[in-house]
Amino acid sequence: MLDWVTTLHGYLSSPTGGGVRHGTDLASGAAVNPDEAQLYCNLIRSYITYLLAEHARLRRR
């Protein structure tokens, strides 16, 4: 699960070509402040919630 969330964060935030630029690449080791960390957690949580809801919708078909 952690690998999947890390991959999702990389897609959302990678300065090297991610889908949506919201921060820094986790591999760079750059420190983030608590507000940025909260932003990343909220973004990841919202995408996971969306993906789970979409999965449930598709299974109901």
Helices and strands as residue ranges (DSSP letters): H 2-13, G 26-28, H 34-60
